[in-house]
Amino acid sequence: MSDLLLIDDDQELCELLSSWLSQEGFQVRACHDGLSARKALSESSPDAVVLDVMLPGTDGITLAREL
């Protein structure tokens, strides 16, 4: 099973994507701001990240560079 991290401030979108991806066999974790995304990335290494560019706190471009 692949581990995915969704990083998007739109919580409804994250719930929808998490539901669909979970049904397809993915293990999904969602974060809604840059700070929680950094924490999640420090705790585990997902197989893939779906990252929004415009986030509160830290923008997605900065997070992508850090990755």
All heavy atoms as TSV, in Angstrom:
chain	resi	resn	atom	element	x	y	z
A	1	MET	N	N	0.840	-1.174	0.000
A	1	MET	CA	C	0.000	0.000	0.000
A	1	MET	C	C	0.889	1.242	0.000
A	1	MET	O	O	1.832	1.340	0.762
A	1	MET	CB	C	-0.894	-0.017	1.239
A	1	MET	CG	C	-1.792	1.163	1.324
A	1	MET	SD	S	-2.931	1.258	2.735
A	1	MET	CE	C	-3.416	-0.399	3.040
A	2	SER	N	N	0.585	2.180	-0.855
A	2	SER	CA	C	1.353	3.422	-0.953
A	2	SER	C	C	0.834	4.441	0.049
A	2	SER	O	O	-0.362	4.586	0.265
A	2	SER	CB	C	1.248	4.002	-2.355
A	2	SER	OG	O	1.858	3.151	-3.281
A	3	ASP	N	N	1.768	5.174	0.636
A	3	ASP	CA	C	1.468	6.193	1.633
A	3	ASP	C	C	1.508	7.553	0.949
A	3	ASP	O	O	2.536	7.939	0.398
A	3	ASP	CB	C	2.503	6.101	2.753
A	3	ASP	CG	C	2.269	7.095	3.860
A	3	ASP	OD1	O	1.105	7.428	4.128
A	3	ASP	OD2	O	3.260	7.534	4.462
A	4	LEU	N	N	0.378	8.286	0.977
A	4	LEU	CA	C	0.285	9.599	0.343
A	4	LEU	C	C	0.043	10.676	1.384
A	4	LEU	O	O	-0.686	10.462	2.358
A	4	LEU	CB	C	-0.880	9.637	-0.649
A	4	LEU	CG	C	-0.865	8.639	-1.791
A	4	LEU	CD1	C	-2.120	8.797	-2.631
A	4	LEU	CD2	C	0.362	8.823	-2.648
A	5	LEU	N	N	0.634	11.839	1.172
A	5	LEU	CA	C	0.389	12.996	2.027
A	5	LEU	C	C	-0.251	14.081	1.174
A	5	LEU	O	O	0.334	14.528	0.185
A	5	LEU	CB	C	1.706	13.497	2.636
A	5	LEU	CG	C	1.591	14.735	3.530
A	5	LEU	CD1	C	0.719	14.461	4.746
A	5	LEU	CD2	C	2.976	15.205	3.957
A	6	LEU	N	N	-1.464	14.488	1.545
A	6	LEU	CA	C	-2.159	15.592	0.887
A	6	LEU	C	C	-1.906	16.848	1.708
A	6	LEU	O	O	-2.105	16.842	2.926
A	6	LEU	CB	C	-3.662	15.349	0.844
A	6	LEU	CG	C	-4.173	14.152	0.078
A	6	LEU	CD1	C	-5.692	14.075	0.218
A	6	LEU	CD2	C	-3.783	14.227	-1.376
A	7	ILE	N	N	-1.474	17.904	1.056
A	7	ILE	CA	C	-1.249	19.176	1.743
A	7	ILE	C	C	-2.055	20.239	1.010
A	7	ILE	O	O	-1.686	20.681	-0.083
A	7	ILE	CB	C	0.247	19.550	1.775
A	7	ILE	CG1	C	1.086	18.414	2.349
A	7	ILE	CG2	C	0.446	20.839	2.562
A	7	ILE	CD1	C	2.585	18.617	2.220
A	8	ASP	N	N	-3.181	20.611	1.610
A	8	ASP	CA	C	-4.078	21.588	0.993
A	8	ASP	C	C	-4.936	22.211	2.081
A	8	ASP	O	O	-5.390	21.508	2.987
A	8	ASP	CB	C	-4.967	20.912	-0.047
A	8	ASP	CG	C	-5.643	21.898	-0.971
A	8	ASP	OD1	O	-6.183	22.911	-0.478
A	8	ASP	OD2	O	-5.632	21.664	-2.191
A	9	ASP	N	N	-5.157	23.513	2.018
A	9	ASP	CA	C	-5.967	24.179	3.036
A	9	ASP	C	C	-7.465	23.989	2.819
A	9	ASP	O	O	-8.260	24.311	3.694
A	9	ASP	CB	C	-5.614	25.671	3.124
A	9	ASP	CG	C	-5.795	26.411	1.810
A	9	ASP	OD1	O	-5.646	25.786	0.750
A	9	ASP	OD2	O	-6.053	27.625	1.849
A	10	ASP	N	N	-7.876	23.436	1.694
A	10	ASP	CA	C	-9.285	23.145	1.427
A	10	ASP	C	C	-9.624	21.785	2.046
A	10	ASP	O	O	-9.363	20.734	1.448
A	10	ASP	CB	C	-9.535	23.147	-0.074
A	10	ASP	CG	C	-11.000	22.987	-0.441
A	10	ASP	OD1	O	-11.774	22.446	0.382
A	10	ASP	OD2	O	-11.365	23.395	-1.551
A	11	GLN	N	N	-10.209	21.819	3.234
A	11	GLN	CA	C	-10.456	20.591	3.971
A	11	GLN	C	C	-11.482	19.692	3.286
A	11	GLN	O	O	-11.356	18.468	3.313
A	11	GLN	CB	C	-10.880	20.907	5.397
A	11	GLN	CG	C	-9.745	21.539	6.180
A	11	GLN	CD	C	-10.084	21.789	7.629
A	11	GLN	OE1	O	-11.004	21.210	8.170
A	11	GLN	NE2	N	-9.317	22.647	8.267
A	12	GLU	N	N	-12.484	20.275	2.647
A	12	GLU	CA	C	-13.481	19.470	1.930
A	12	GLU	C	C	-12.845	18.719	0.768
A	12	GLU	O	O	-13.142	17.545	0.537
A	12	GLU	CB	C	-14.624	20.351	1.436
A	12	GLU	CG	C	-15.522	20.852	2.538
A	12	GLU	CD	C	-16.669	21.679	2.006
A	12	GLU	OE1	O	-17.135	21.427	0.873
A	12	GLU	OE2	O	-17.112	22.584	2.733
A	13	LEU	N	N	-11.970	19.379	0.041
A	13	LEU	CA	C	-11.263	18.735	-1.058
A	13	LEU	C	C	-10.399	17.591	-0.542
A	13	LEU	O	O	-10.371	16.503	-1.124
A	13	LEU	CB	C	-10.407	19.743	-1.826
A	13	LEU	CG	C	-9.557	19.184	-2.958
A	13	LEU	CD1	C	-10.435	18.552	-4.034
A	13	LEU	CD2	C	-8.678	20.271	-3.540
A	14	CYS	N	N	-9.701	17.819	0.564
A	14	CYS	CA	C	-8.864	16.771	1.155
A	14	CYS	C	C	-9.703	15.563	1.573
A	14	CYS	O	O	-9.296	14.418	1.366
A	14	CYS	CB	C	-8.089	17.307	2.349
A	14	CYS	SG	S	-6.676	18.323	1.889
A	15	GLU	N	N	-10.870	15.810	2.147
A	15	GLU	CA	C	-11.746	14.703	2.547
A	15	GLU	C	C	-12.201	13.907	1.333
A	15	GLU	O	O	-12.212	12.674	1.354
A	15	GLU	CB	C	-12.951	15.238	3.313
A	15	GLU	CG	C	-12.616	15.742	4.695
A	15	GLU	CD	C	-13.797	16.398	5.393
A	15	GLU	OE1	O	-14.949	16.212	4.940
A	15	GLU	OE2	O	-13.560	17.094	6.390
A	16	LEU	N	N	-12.564	14.599	0.278
A	16	LEU	CA	C	-13.013	13.940	-0.947
A	16	LEU	C	C	-11.880	13.120	-1.566
A	16	LEU	O	O	-12.056	11.938	-1.889
A	16	LEU	CB	C	-13.511	14.988	-1.947
A	16	LEU	CG	C	-14.023	14.484	-3.282
A	16	LEU	CD1	C	-15.260	13.610	-3.096
A	16	LEU	CD2	C	-14.336	15.654	-4.194
A	17	LEU	N	N	-10.714	13.722	-1.718
A	17	LEU	CA	C	-9.568	13.014	-2.282
A	17	LEU	C	C	-9.147	11.840	-1.395
A	17	LEU	O	O	-8.829	10.762	-1.901
A	17	LEU	CB	C	-8.389	13.964	-2.475
A	17	LEU	CG	C	-8.514	14.971	-3.610
A	17	LEU	CD1	C	-7.364	15.964	-3.565
A	17	LEU	CD2	C	-8.566	14.276	-4.950
A	18	SER	N	N	-9.151	12.046	-0.086
A	18	SER	CA	C	-8.788	10.966	0.837
A	18	SER	C	C	-9.733	9.788	0.687
A	18	SER	O	O	-9.301	8.633	0.670
A	18	SER	CB	C	-8.822	11.470	2.285
A	18	SER	OG	O	-7.814	12.399	2.513
A	19	SER	N	N	-11.005	10.068	0.574
A	19	SER	CA	C	-12.002	9.004	0.412
A	19	SER	C	C	-11.759	8.225	-0.876
A	19	SER	O	O	-11.719	6.984	-0.865
A	19	SER	CB	C	-13.400	9.619	0.408
A	19	SER	OG	O	-14.372	8.631	0.165
A	20	TRP	N	N	-11.589	8.919	-1.974
A	20	TRP	CA	C	-11.382	8.253	-3.266
A	20	TRP	C	C	-10.082	7.448	-3.273
A	20	TRP	O	O	-10.061	6.303	-3.711
A	20	TRP	CB	C	-11.328	9.273	-4.395
A	20	TRP	CG	C	-12.667	9.855	-4.756
A	20	TRP	CD1	C	-13.893	9.402	-4.405
A	20	TRP	CD2	C	-12.879	11.018	-5.543
A	20	TRP	NE1	N	-14.865	10.212	-4.911
A	20	TRP	CE2	C	-14.275	11.220	-5.623
A	20	TRP	CE3	C	-12.040	11.914	-6.175
A	20	TRP	CZ2	C	-14.844	12.269	-6.330
A	20	TRP	CZ3	C	-12.613	12.960	-6.872
A	20	TRP	CH2	C	-13.989	13.128	-6.950
A	21	LEU	N	N	-9.018	8.063	-2.784
A	21	LEU	CA	C	-7.725	7.388	-2.809
A	21	LEU	C	C	-7.684	6.197	-1.858
A	21	LEU	O	O	-7.073	5.176	-2.159
A	21	LEU	CB	C	-6.608	8.383	-2.483
A	21	LEU	CG	C	-6.369	9.453	-3.561
A	21	LEU	CD1	C	-5.498	10.566	-3.020
A	21	LEU	CD2	C	-5.766	8.839	-4.808
A	22	SER	N	N	-8.340	6.308	-0.723
A	22	SER	CA	C	-8.416	5.182	0.215
A	22	SER	C	C	-9.150	4.000	-0.406
A	22	SER	O	O	-8.759	2.845	-0.213
A	22	SER	CB	C	-9.118	5.610	1.503
A	22	SER	OG	O	-8.361	6.569	2.187
A	23	GLN	N	N	-10.200	4.281	-1.158
A	23	GLN	CA	C	-10.944	3.222	-1.846
A	23	GLN	C	C	-10.083	2.512	-2.888
A	23	GLN	O	O	-10.326	1.351	-3.207
A	23	GLN	CB	C	-12.196	3.789	-2.516
A	23	GLN	CG	C	-13.259	4.220	-1.545
A	23	GLN	CD	C	-14.434	4.882	-2.243
A	23	GLN	OE1	O	-14.620	4.762	-3.446
A	23	GLN	NE2	N	-15.232	5.599	-1.476
A	24	GLU	N	N	-9.076	3.207	-3.383
A	24	GLU	CA	C	-8.171	2.620	-4.374
A	24	GLU	C	C	-6.963	1.941	-3.726
A	24	GLU	O	O	-6.055	1.494	-4.420
A	24	GLU	CB	C	-7.707	3.690	-5.361
A	24	GLU	CG	C	-8.814	4.258	-6.223
A	24	GLU	CD	C	-9.469	3.204	-7.094
A	24	GLU	OE1	O	-8.768	2.319	-7.627
A	24	GLU	OE2	O	-10.712	3.257	-7.239
A	25	GLY	N	N	-6.941	1.893	-2.394
A	25	GLY	CA	C	-5.898	1.168	-1.695
A	25	GLY	C	C	-4.740	1.999	-1.169
A	25	GLY	O	O	-3.761	1.449	-0.676
A	26	PHE	N	N	-4.861	3.308	-1.254
A	26	PHE	CA	C	-3.801	4.176	-0.739
A	26	PHE	C	C	-4.052	4.491	0.729
A	26	PHE	O	O	-5.188	4.613	1.168
A	26	PHE	CB	C	-3.740	5.496	-1.528
A	26	PHE	CG	C	-3.326	5.326	-2.948
A	26	PHE	CD1	C	-4.270	5.221	-3.956
A	26	PHE	CD2	C	-1.984	5.267	-3.294
A	26	PHE	CE1	C	-3.890	5.058	-5.273
A	26	PHE	CE2	C	-1.596	5.111	-4.611
A	26	PHE	CZ	C	-2.553	5.003	-5.599
A	27	GLN	N	N	-2.969	4.655	1.468
A	27	GLN	CA	C	-3.059	5.141	2.835
A	27	GLN	C	C	-2.821	6.642	2.757
A	27	GLN	O	O	-1.754	7.085	2.313
A	27	GLN	CB	C	-2.011	4.476	3.710
A	27	GLN	CG	C	-2.089	4.901	5.150
A	27	GLN	CD	C	-1.092	4.145	6.015
A	27	GLN	OE1	O	-0.573	3.107	5.624
A	27	GLN	NE2	N	-0.818	4.682	7.179
A	28	VAL	N	N	-3.812	7.438	3.180
A	28	VAL	CA	C	-3.772	8.887	2.966
A	28	VAL	C	C	-3.760	9.627	4.303
A	28	VAL	O	O	-4.517	9.310	5.215
A	28	VAL	CB	C	-4.991	9.346	2.141
A	28	VAL	CG1	C	-4.930	10.841	1.881
A	28	VAL	CG2	C	-5.076	8.576	0.833
A	29	ARG	N	N	-2.889	10.630	4.372
A	29	ARG	CA	C	-2.857	11.555	5.505
A	29	ARG	C	C	-2.968	12.956	4.927
A	29	ARG	O	O	-2.385	13.249	3.879
A	29	ARG	CB	C	-1.544	11.395	6.267
A	29	ARG	CG	C	-1.451	12.286	7.476
A	29	ARG	CD	C	-0.220	11.966	8.285
A	29	ARG	NE	N	-0.156	12.878	9.421
A	29	ARG	CZ	C	0.852	12.949	10.243
A	29	ARG	NH1	N	1.887	12.153	10.084
A	29	ARG	NH2	N	0.853	13.794	11.235
A	30	ALA	N	N	-3.706	13.830	5.594
A	30	ALA	CA	C	-3.899	15.191	5.087
A	30	ALA	C	C	-3.417	16.217	6.102
A	30	ALA	O	O	-3.577	16.043	7.310
A	30	ALA	CB	C	-5.366	15.436	4.768
A	31	CYS	N	N	-2.839	17.296	5.588
A	31	CYS	CA	C	-2.430	18.460	6.377
A	31	CYS	C	C	-3.028	19.691	5.707
A	31	CYS	O	O	-3.188	19.717	4.487
A	31	CYS	CB	C	-0.917	18.596	6.409
A	31	CYS	SG	S	-0.082	17.209	7.169
A	32	HIS	N	N	-3.312	20.705	6.515
A	32	HIS	CA	C	-4.010	21.865	5.964
A	32	HIS	C	C	-3.233	23.176	6.067
A	32	HIS	O	O	-3.779	24.236	5.781
A	32	HIS	CB	C	-5.376	21.999	6.639
A	32	HIS	CG	C	-6.175	20.733	6.563
A	32	HIS	ND1	N	-6.623	20.210	5.365
A	32	HIS	CD2	C	-6.550	19.856	7.505
A	32	HIS	CE1	C	-7.267	19.084	5.594
A	32	HIS	NE2	N	-7.241	18.838	6.890
A	33	ASP	N	N	-1.974	23.091	6.473
A	33	ASP	CA	C	-1.127	24.290	6.497
A	33	ASP	C	C	0.334	23.858	6.478
A	33	ASP	O	O	0.650	22.674	6.646
A	33	ASP	CB	C	-1.420	25.169	7.717
A	33	ASP	CG	C	-1.210	24.457	9.034
A	33	ASP	OD1	O	-0.146	23.844	9.232
A	33	ASP	OD2	O	-2.125	24.516	9.882
A	34	GLY	N	N	1.198	24.808	6.274
A	34	GLY	CA	C	2.620	24.506	6.152
A	34	GLY	C	C	3.244	23.942	7.414
A	34	GLY	O	O	4.080	23.039	7.354
A	35	LEU	N	N	2.831	24.427	8.567
A	35	LEU	CA	C	3.403	23.966	9.827
A	35	LEU	C	C	3.087	22.487	10.078
A	35	LEU	O	O	3.979	21.698	10.394
A	35	LEU	CB	C	2.890	24.824	10.983
A	35	LEU	CG	C	3.455	24.506	12.366
A	35	LEU	CD1	C	4.967	24.694	12.386
A	35	LEU	CD2	C	2.793	25.374	13.412
A	36	SER	N	N	1.824	22.102	9.910
A	36	SER	CA	C	1.462	20.692	10.122
A	36	SER	C	C	2.077	19.806	9.047
A	36	SER	O	O	2.416	18.651	9.309
A	36	SER	CB	C	-0.050	20.514	10.195
A	36	SER	OG	O	-0.671	20.890	8.989
A	37	ALA	N	N	2.260	20.333	7.843
A	37	ALA	CA	C	2.908	19.559	6.776
A	37	ALA	C	C	4.370	19.282	7.125
A	37	ALA	O	O	4.847	18.158	6.947
A	37	ALA	CB	C	2.812	20.308	5.451
A	38	ARG	N	N	5.066	20.293	7.621
A	38	ARG	CA	C	6.464	20.087	8.038
A	38	ARG	C	C	6.556	19.025	9.131
A	38	ARG	O	O	7.435	18.178	9.112
A	38	ARG	CB	C	7.061	21.390	8.545
A	38	ARG	CG	C	7.537	22.297	7.473
A	38	ARG	CD	C	8.386	23.408	8.080
A	38	ARG	NE	N	8.899	24.253	7.047
A	38	ARG	CZ	C	8.536	25.524	6.878
A	38	ARG	NH1	N	7.652	26.069	7.677
A	38	ARG	NH2	N	9.051	26.237	5.903
A	39	LYS	N	N	5.640	19.085	10.094
A	39	LYS	CA	C	5.643	18.115	11.183
A	39	LYS	C	C	5.397	16.712	10.637
A	39	LYS	O	O	6.095	15.759	10.992
A	39	LYS	CB	C	4.573	18.469	12.217
A	39	LYS	CG	C	4.573	17.552	13.404
A	39	LYS	CD	C	3.577	17.989	14.459
A	39	LYS	CE	C	3.751	17.081	15.656
A	39	LYS	NZ	N	2.550	16.615	16.221
A	40	ALA	N	N	4.403	16.567	9.756
A	40	ALA	CA	C	4.090	15.253	9.177
A	40	ALA	C	C	5.279	14.711	8.386
A	40	ALA	O	O	5.590	13.517	8.464
A	40	ALA	CB	C	2.860	15.361	8.277
A	41	LEU	N	N	5.962	15.569	7.654
A	41	LEU	CA	C	7.109	15.139	6.859
A	41	LEU	C	C	8.307	14.776	7.728
A	41	LEU	O	O	9.109	13.923	7.348
A	41	LEU	CB	C	7.491	16.222	5.853
A	41	LEU	CG	C	6.502	16.405	4.706
A	41	LEU	CD1	C	6.764	17.716	3.970
A	41	LEU	CD2	C	6.572	15.224	3.754
A	42	SER	N	N	8.410	15.386	8.902
A	42	SER	CA	C	9.507	15.037	9.806
A	42	SER	C	C	9.249	13.708	10.513
A	42	SER	O	O	10.180	13.036	10.937
A	42	SER	CB	C	9.741	16.144	10.830
A	42	SER	OG	O	8.694	16.177	11.783
A	43	GLU	N	N	7.979	13.323	10.630
A	43	GLU	CA	C	7.607	12.083	11.313
A	43	GLU	C	C	7.616	10.867	10.398
A	43	GLU	O	O	7.754	9.747	10.870
A	43	GLU	CB	C	6.223	12.234	11.943
A	43	GLU	CG	C	6.184	13.259	13.062
A	43	GLU	CD	C	4.777	13.561	13.539
A	43	GLU	OE1	O	3.796	13.089	12.909
A	43	GLU	OE2	O	4.641	14.267	14.548
A	44	SER	N	N	7.404	11.078	9.105
A	44	SER	CA	C	7.371	9.949	8.173
A	44	SER	C	C	7.759	10.418	6.784
A	44	SER	O	O	7.783	11.610	6.498
A	44	SER	CB	C	5.974	9.322	8.139
A	44	SER	OG	O	5.045	10.218	7.567
A	45	SER	N	N	8.053	9.456	5.918
A	45	SER	CA	C	8.404	9.752	4.528
A	45	SER	C	C	7.369	9.118	3.616
A	45	SER	O	O	7.450	7.928	3.317
A	45	SER	CB	C	9.794	9.193	4.196
A	45	SER	OG	O	10.769	9.817	4.980
A	46	PRO	N	N	6.396	9.902	3.167
A	46	PRO	CA	C	5.370	9.340	2.289
A	46	PRO	C	C	5.952	8.965	0.937
A	46	PRO	O	O	7.000	9.480	0.528
A	46	PRO	CB	C	4.352	10.474	2.169
A	46	PRO	CG	C	5.128	11.713	2.445
A	46	PRO	CD	C	6.202	11.317	3.409
A	47	ASP	N	N	5.265	8.072	0.239
A	47	ASP	CA	C	5.687	7.684	-1.105
A	47	ASP	C	C	5.443	8.804	-2.108
A	47	ASP	O	O	6.165	8.924	-3.094
A	47	ASP	CB	C	4.938	6.419	-1.543
A	47	ASP	CG	C	5.266	5.243	-0.645
A	47	ASP	OD1	O	6.461	5.009	-0.394
A	47	ASP	OD2	O	4.330	4.566	-0.186
A	48	ALA	N	N	4.409	9.618	-1.848
A	48	ALA	CA	C	4.089	10.740	-2.736
A	48	ALA	C	C	3.415	11.844	-1.933
A	48	ALA	O	O	2.796	11.589	-0.897
A	48	ALA	CB	C	3.172	10.291	-3.869
A	49	VAL	N	N	3.556	13.074	-2.424
A	49	VAL	CA	C	2.942	14.238	-1.787
A	49	VAL	C	C	2.129	14.971	-2.841
A	49	VAL	O	O	2.612	15.218	-3.950
A	49	VAL	CB	C	4.026	15.187	-1.212
A	49	VAL	CG1	C	3.397	16.453	-0.665
A	49	VAL	CG2	C	4.846	14.486	-0.149
A	50	VAL	N	N	0.883	15.308	-2.500
A	50	VAL	CA	C	0.046	16.169	-3.335
A	50	VAL	C	C	0.023	17.506	-2.615
A	50	VAL	O	O	-0.490	17.616	-1.502
A	50	VAL	CB	C	-1.377	15.597	-3.501
A	50	VAL	CG1	C	-2.241	16.543	-4.320
A	50	VAL	CG2	C	-1.326	14.213	-4.132
A	51	LEU	N	N	0.608	18.527	-3.239
A	51	LEU	CA	C	0.894	19.778	-2.549
A	51	LEU	C	C	0.238	20.966	-3.239
A	51	LEU	O	O	0.451	21.202	-4.433
A	51	LEU	CB	C	2.426	19.953	-2.528
A	51	LEU	CG	C	3.008	21.203	-1.929
A	51	LEU	CD1	C	2.621	21.346	-0.463
A	51	LEU	CD2	C	4.526	21.174	-2.076
A	52	ASP	N	N	-0.548	21.717	-2.473
A	52	ASP	CA	C	-1.148	22.959	-2.952
A	52	ASP	C	C	-0.078	24.050	-2.906
A	52	ASP	O	O	0.778	24.066	-2.022
A	52	ASP	CB	C	-2.324	23.326	-2.049
A	52	ASP	CG	C	-3.114	24.531	-2.529
A	52	ASP	OD1	O	-2.931	24.958	-3.689
A	52	ASP	OD2	O	-3.931	25.054	-1.752
A	53	VAL	N	N	-0.122	24.967	-3.840
A	53	VAL	CA	C	0.874	26.033	-3.889
A	53	VAL	C	C	0.568	27.122	-2.862
A	53	VAL	O	O	1.459	27.610	-2.178
A	53	VAL	CB	C	0.965	26.640	-5.308
A	53	VAL	CG1	C	1.874	27.843	-5.330
A	53	VAL	CG2	C	1.452	25.596	-6.290
A	54	MET	N	N	-0.705	27.485	-2.725
A	54	MET	CA	C	-1.071	28.579	-1.820
A	54	MET	C	C	-1.592	27.999	-0.508
A	54	MET	O	O	-2.715	27.505	-0.442
A	54	MET	CB	C	-2.112	29.481	-2.479
A	54	MET	CG	C	-1.577	30.149	-3.735
A	54	MET	SD	S	-2.711	31.281	-4.492
A	54	MET	CE	C	-2.786	32.566	-3.283
A	55	LEU	N	N	-0.759	28.068	0.516
A	55	LEU	CA	C	-1.094	27.552	1.841
A	55	LEU	C	C	-0.927	28.649	2.882
A	55	LEU	O	O	-0.086	29.531	2.715
A	55	LEU	CB	C	-0.149	26.402	2.220
A	55	LEU	CG	C	-0.202	25.131	1.421
A	55	LEU	CD1	C	0.969	24.247	1.782
A	55	LEU	CD2	C	-1.507	24.414	1.692
A	56	PRO	N	N	-1.668	28.555	3.980
A	56	PRO	CA	C	-1.411	29.484	5.074
A	56	PRO	C	C	-0.104	29.113	5.781
A	56	PRO	O	O	0.241	27.941	5.872
A	56	PRO	CB	C	-2.613	29.292	6.007
A	56	PRO	CG	C	-3.252	28.011	5.613
A	56	PRO	CD	C	-2.824	27.711	4.209
A	57	GLY	N	N	0.608	30.099	6.222
A	57	GLY	CA	C	1.862	29.848	6.947
A	57	GLY	C	C	3.052	29.781	6.019
A	57	GLY	O	O	3.831	30.704	5.931
A	58	THR	N	N	3.199	28.692	5.322
A	58	THR	CA	C	4.300	28.483	4.381
A	58	THR	C	C	3.696	28.092	3.042
A	58	THR	O	O	2.837	27.233	2.985
A	58	THR	CB	C	5.220	27.351	4.860
A	58	THR	OG1	O	5.741	27.700	6.140
A	58	THR	CG2	C	6.362	27.128	3.909
A	59	ASP	N	N	4.163	28.700	1.969
A	59	ASP	CA	C	3.603	28.360	0.661
A	59	ASP	C	C	4.144	27.016	0.171
A	59	ASP	O	O	5.171	26.525	0.640
A	59	ASP	CB	C	3.888	29.462	-0.357
A	59	ASP	CG	C	5.360	29.617	-0.641
A	59	ASP	OD1	O	6.034	30.357	0.096
A	59	ASP	OD2	O	5.825	28.969	-1.594
A	60	GLY	N	N	3.419	26.416	-0.757
A	60	GLY	CA	C	3.778	25.105	-1.283
A	60	GLY	C	C	5.109	25.070	-2.012
A	60	GLY	O	O	5.806	24.068	-1.992
A	61	ILE	N	N	5.480	26.169	-2.651
A	61	ILE	CA	C	6.762	26.232	-3.353
A	61	ILE	C	C	7.911	26.085	-2.361
A	61	ILE	O	O	8.864	25.330	-2.604
A	61	ILE	CB	C	6.896	27.555	-4.155
A	61	ILE	CG1	C	5.780	27.690	-5.180
A	61	ILE	CG2	C	8.268	27.656	-4.796
A	61	ILE	CD1	C	5.765	26.643	-6.277
A	62	THR	N	N	7.828	26.762	-1.233
A	62	THR	CA	C	8.862	26.655	-0.203
A	62	THR	C	C	8.935	25.227	0.340
A	62	THR	O	O	10.025	24.671	0.496
A	62	THR	CB	C	8.583	27.645	0.939
A	62	THR	OG1	O	8.567	28.967	0.414
A	62	THR	CG2	C	9.632	27.538	2.029
A	63	LEU	N	N	7.782	24.624	0.583
A	63	LEU	CA	C	7.764	23.235	1.068
A	63	LEU	C	C	8.383	22.298	0.033
A	63	LEU	O	O	9.132	21.396	0.385
A	63	LEU	CB	C	6.341	22.795	1.386
A	63	LEU	CG	C	5.751	23.303	2.688
A	63	LEU	CD1	C	4.281	22.906	2.785
A	63	LEU	CD2	C	6.517	22.761	3.872
A	64	ALA	N	N	8.061	22.505	-1.230
A	64	ALA	CA	C	8.620	21.652	-2.279
A	64	ALA	C	C	10.141	21.780	-2.330
A	64	ALA	O	O	10.842	20.788	-2.493
A	64	ALA	CB	C	8.015	22.009	-3.641
A	65	ARG	N	N	10.651	22.978	-2.176
A	65	ARG	CA	C	12.112	23.174	-2.165
A	65	ARG	C	C	12.751	22.458	-0.982
A	65	ARG	O	O	13.834	21.910	-1.090
A	65	ARG	CB	C	12.439	24.668	-2.109
A	65	ARG	CG	C	12.202	25.365	-3.409
A	65	ARG	CD	C	12.601	26.823	-3.332
A	65	ARG	NE	N	12.327	27.470	-4.597
A	65	ARG	CZ	C	11.749	28.658	-4.724
A	65	ARG	NH1	N	11.417	29.351	-3.639
A	65	ARG	NH2	N	11.510	29.171	-5.899
A	66	GLU	N	N	12.058	22.471	0.167
A	66	GLU	CA	C	12.581	21.809	1.356
A	66	GLU	C	C	12.618	20.286	1.187
A	66	GLU	O	O	13.456	19.622	1.749
A	66	GLU	CB	C	11.751	22.179	2.579
A	66	GLU	CG	C	11.927	23.621	2.994
A	66	GLU	CD	C	11.003	24.031	4.109
A	66	GLU	OE1	O	10.240	23.189	4.650
A	66	GLU	OE2	O	11.002	25.228	4.464
A	67	LEU	N	N	11.671	19.784	0.421
A	67	LEU	CA	C	11.636	18.341	0.166
A	67	LEU	C	C	12.808	17.926	-0.687
A	67	LEU	O	O	13.346	16.879	-0.579
A	67	LEU	CB	C	10.335	17.922	-0.528
A	67	LEU	CG	C	9.089	17.951	0.328
A	67	LEU	CD1	C	7.849	17.706	-0.533
A	67	LEU	CD2	C	9.160	16.919	1.417
